[in-house]
Amino acid sequence: MKWLIGRIHKTVVFERRVRVLADKLQRLIPPGAHVLDVGTGDGQLAKMIGEKSKSSVEGLEVLIRPKTHIQVTLFDGTKIPKKAKSFDLVSFVDVLHHVEDPVALLAEAARVARKAVVIKDHLCETALDRTTLRMMDLIGNAPHGVALPYNYASYSTWMKWFDEAGLEVDILDTDVPLYAFPLSAVFGRNLHFVASLRPSR
């Protein structure tokens, strides 16, 4: 059963997710940018975004997989081991709800990024949202040994975190069509957002 769920997730969800996110996120990255993708996984999505935006992308990860599609550096999940303003952009794709202190990691991104911090994550406003997101996380991430603290946030909490981390919102878009109908009726519902933020200090 576990194998079957994983197979369905890969063919029905994962491949579409990668395509949609690569298209959506590359629009937030100027051509030629030097990007640091934090929590990159195997780097497949980061590589596609780099190719689409004609940018160079490096990855950071707490667990480096045996095979990666881009150069990946190990880090402790808290402190980004890069100099201040050493990248044009820092990106997080479905990473921040996996960490215990999102504000600290966002502040690190604000320190390292010269121009912007780009995020894809979730909005959680209701108990139904939380239940749905937990199920999505369990199916998509548990097989890879990813930590699952289920640290989902509402819109108002995200705004508070951004302010505390020294980031100002330039773009926040909840039109992220990761799923085709009828899955979109359950797993869409404005649960996802992409954002581009500007370091304010």
C-alpha angles and dihedrals in degrees: 000000000000090000091050093050090049092050093049091047091052097048101035103031115014101052094047090045092055093049095047095045094046090054095043098045098042087065089064094052121077117226114270095021121150105230132193111202110202116207091013098168108199091345095239095127093041090053092051092048090050092051094047094047095038089236134135115245132194125184138223122199139168090213115036112207122225091250124034132176095215137028108286128193123202117239138171096248093248113056118048105222095219134100122260114278091002095134132046091223139011117205135198118189111190090329110110096068087060095060129081095223112032093171093059092050092045089051089052089052090050088053095050099040121085097190115007151351113224120201139185113187145124139286115215117188105150143033088255090054091052093049092049094048092048090053091048092050093048094052097040103038113021093077089059096052093248116162111253111201089150090224097171122166139203123235091260092050092050090052090051092049092049091051093048090050093051097252130134122204117243097165133010116174127180095183096103108142099196095151135050120226129308092025089052090065090062106028100030114052094127091298090133134062141175121207141182115207132188122220106243097193 
